[in-house]
Amino acid sequence: MCASCGFPAAPGHWTEAGSAGPGDRLRTRFRRAQVLKSVLRRYGLTAHDGAQVPGIQIGTLAGAETIVRDLEELWCAAETMLGAPVDPLDPRFLEESEAAA
C-alpha cells in the first residue's frame, strides 16, 4: 500500500502487456499518459502519471484533482468533473489525431 495515496501497489495495466522489463513498463505508462493528456485536453482536463504513486492524477484547469487507479475510473472521474459524458472515440478527436500524426 502506498503511504502517500493509500492505493495498493498496482500489478500493471493491460496496456503494458509485452513490456520486457521495468524500463519498458515505465515508458509504456508515460506514453499512455501522453495519449490521455491529448484526449482530455479537448475537454478542459489534465492527466498526469509521474510513476511515483500507483494510478493517474486527473484534474480540471480550475485546480480540482483526484487520483484514479485505472482507465475505467479515469473516464468515470472525468465525466463526474465535467458533468457530461466524455467520448475518447469522438470522430472529431480521431480526425484531429490522424491529422497530427
Buried (B, 14 or more C-beta within 10 A) or exposed (E): EBEEBEBEEBEEBEBBEEBEEEEEBBEBBEEBBEEBBBBBEEBEBBBEBEEEBBBBBBBBEEEEEBBBBBBEBBBEBBBEBBEEEBEBEBEEBEEEEEEEE
